[in-house]
């Protein structure tokens, strides 16, 4: 199957034409194209000195917020309240953290400057969000992703302290569940996310679930954490006033 070359038009080829997950190259990273890509089950992933590469893997790694698994040891960590949790207060720093963390089997980072700029623009217009773990005034972990309808497209996470990204992830999923944002796109398989309850499904099934999620309104704008930092360690995220 061919890999399609994009031009200035805001259009993507059908995702079933993706070969080994790679669908197209070229185009640009303006917010309109990025948002269109996510609504069609497509995301950019490439490195420096390469054209923009657009992917739609099959199978697709997802999880539903209701199926989150929190290991006992992590529950104990959360109940100790080792970190302060915030949302959307340090989006740029979270991107920097994600870009700087070495990844097994990867040289360099896919979060090159043009990708950072693109997701920063999505954040500025209310579609991209971060959740952060803090020790005092020091950012020690976090993650970011894109939200549309009842779907959250997880992009990357990092940790500079024990369990910092794991605590952020659990809090994020519990908060999404409280907001009825039930579908979490994890893109491709990792053992790390599998331990949290993520699993693979056929791409066609993912597209079906995505269409349902996109029928719901988007929670656009700055997010604030509304769940209790200890309650989210359990089976349900108790909603309280923002910390």
C-alpha positions in Angstrom: 0.0 0.0 0.0 1.2 3.5 -0.7 2.2 6.2 1.8 0.4 9.4 0.8 2.0 12.8 0.5 -0.1 15.7 1.9 -0.3 19.2 0.6 -1.9 22.4 1.9 -5.4 20.9 1.8 -6.9 19.9 5.1 -7.6 16.3 4.2 -6.2 12.9 5.1 -6.6 9.6 3.2 -8.7 6.8 4.8 -7.0 5.2 7.8 -7.5 1.7 6.5 -4.9 2.5 3.8 -2.1 2.9 6.5 0.7 0.3 5.9 2.2 -0.8 9.2 0.5 2.2 10.8 2.2 4.8 8.6 -0.5 6.6 6.5 1.0 9.8 5.1 3.8 12.3 5.1 4.1 16.0 4.7 1.5 18.7 5.3 1.9 20.9 8.4 1.2 21.0 12.1 -1.3 23.9 12.2 -4.0 23.4 14.9 -6.7 22.8 12.3 -4.8 19.9 10.8 -3.8 18.4 14.1 -7.4 18.5 15.4 -8.7 16.9 12.1 -6.1 14.2 12.5 -7.2 13.3 16.0 -10.8 13.1 15.0 -9.9 10.5 12.3 -7.7 8.4 14.5 -4.4 9.8 13.2 -1.4 11.4 15.0 2.0 12.8 14.0 5.2 11.0 15.1 8.6 11.6 13.6 12.1 12.9 14.4 14.4 15.7 13.3 15.5 15.7 9.6 12.4 13.8 8.6 9.2 15.0 7.0 6.1 15.0 9.2 4.9 11.4 9.5 1.2 10.6 10.2 0.3 7.3 11.8 -2.8 5.3 12.5 -1.7 2.0 14.0 -3.6 -1.3 13.9 -4.1 -2.6 16.5 -4.7 0.5 18.7 -3.9 0.7 22.4 -6.7 2.2 24.4 -8.2 2.1 27.9 -11.5 3.2 29.3 -11.4 5.3 32.5 -13.6 2.8 34.3 -11.1 0.1 33.7 -8.1 1.8 35.4 -6.0 -0.6 37.4 -4.0 0.9 40.3 -1.4 -1.5 41.9 -1.4 -1.8 45.7 2.1 -0.3 46.0 1.0 2.7 44.0 -2.1 3.1 46.0 0.1 3.3 49.1 2.3 5.9 47.5 -0.7 8.0 46.5 -2.2 7.9 50.1 1.1 9.2 51.5 0.5 12.4 49.4 4.1 12.7 48.3 3.3 15.3 45.6 1.0 18.2 44.9 -1.1 17.7 41.8 -2.0 20.5 39.4 -3.5 20.8 35.9 -2.5 23.2 33.1 -0.2 25.4 35.2 3.1 24.4 33.5 2.3 23.0 30.1 5.5 24.1 28.5 7.6 22.6 31.3 5.8 19.3 31.0 6.7 19.2 27.3 10.3 20.0 28.1 10.3 17.2 30.6 8.8 14.7 28.2 11.3 15.7 25.5 14.3 15.4 27.8 13.7 11.9 29.2 15.7 9.1 27.5 13.4 6.4 25.9 14.6 2.8 25.6 15.5 2.1 21.9 15.2 5.7 20.9 18.0 8.1 19.9 16.9 11.7 20.5 13.3 12.7 20.9 10.2 13.0 18.7 9.3 16.1 20.6 11.3 18.4 18.4 10.8 22.2 18.5 8.1 22.3 15.8 6.1 19.6 17.7 6.5 21.6 20.9 5.2 24.7 19.1 2.3 22.9 17.7 1.1 21.4 20.9 1.7 24.7 22.7 -0.7 26.3 20.3 -3.3 23.6 20.9 -2.9 24.3 24.7 -3.3 28.0 24.1 -6.7 27.5 22.3 -7.9 25.0 25.0 -7.5 21.6 23.5 -4.2 20.3 24.9 -3.7 19.8 28.7 -1.1 18.8 31.2 -1.3 17.3 34.7 1.7 17.9 36.9 3.3 16.5 40.0 5.2 19.0 42.2 7.5 18.8 45.1 7.3 22.3 46.5 8.0 24.6 43.6 9.8 21.9 41.6 8.1 20.1 38.8 9.0 16.4 39.1 6.7 14.7 36.8 3.6 14.9 34.6 2.0 14.1 31.3 0.1 15.9 28.5 -2.5 15.1 25.9 -5.2 16.4 23.7 -8.9 16.3 24.6 -11.8 16.2 22.1 -15.4 15.2 23.0 -15.3 12.3 25.5 -11.8 11.2 24.3 -8.4 12.0 25.7 -5.4 11.3 23.5 -2.4 10.7 25.7 0.9 11.9 24.2 3.8 11.5 26.6 4.8 11.5 30.3 8.0 11.9 32.3 9.2 11.5 35.9 12.2 13.0 37.8 11.1 11.5 41.1 9.8 8.0 42.1 6.3 7.3 40.8 5.8 10.9 39.8 4.4 10.2 36.3 2.3 7.2 37.6 0.6 9.4 40.2 -0.1 12.0 37.5 -1.5 9.3 35.2 -3.9 7.9 37.8 -5.1 11.3 38.8 -5.6 12.2 35.2 -7.7 9.1 34.4 -9.8 9.5 37.6 -10.4 13.2 36.7 -11.4 12.3 33.1 -13.8 9.7 34.5 -15.4 12.3 36.8 -15.9 14.5 33.7 -17.3 11.6 31.7 -14.4 11.6 29.3 -14.2 7.9 29.1 -12.0 6.9 26.2 -8.2 7.2 26.6 -6.1 6.7 23.4 -2.7 5.2 24.3 -1.8 4.9 20.6 0.7 1.9 20.7 1.3 -0.9 23.1 3.6 -0.4 26.1 3.9 -2.8 29.1 3.8 0.3 31.3 0.3 1.3 30.2 -0.9 -2.3 30.0 -0.3 -2.5 33.8 -2.8 0.3 34.2 -5.5 -1.6 32.3 -4.8 -0.5 28.7 -5.3 -3.0 26.0 -5.2 -3.4 22.2 -8.2 -3.4 19.9 -8.6 -3.5 16.1 -8.3 -0.1 14.5 -11.8 -0.3 13.0 -13.2 -0.8 16.5 -11.2 2.1 17.8 -12.6 4.4 15.1 -16.1 3.3 16.0 -15.5 4.1 19.7 -13.9 7.4 18.7 -16.9 8.5 16.7 -19.1 7.9 19.7 -16.8 9.8 22.0 -16.7 12.8 19.6 -20.4 13.1 19.7 -20.0 14.5 23.2 -19.1 18.2 23.9 -15.4 19.1 24.4 -14.3 20.4 27.8 -12.2 23.2 26.2 -10.2 25.7 28.1 -8.0 25.6 31.2 -8.5 22.5 33.3 -8.3 22.4 37.1 -8.1 19.3 39.2 -11.4 18.6 41.1 -10.7 15.2 42.6 -9.4 14.5 46.1 -5.7 13.5 45.9 -6.2 10.5 48.1 -9.7 9.4 47.1 -8.6 8.8 43.5 -6.3 6.0 44.6 -9.4 3.9 45.2 -12.0 2.5 42.9 -13.9 5.8 42.4 -12.8 9.4 42.1 -14.5 11.5 44.7 -15.2 15.0 43.4 -14.3 17.8 45.8 -13.3 21.4 45.5 -10.0 22.1 43.6 -6.9 21.9 45.7 
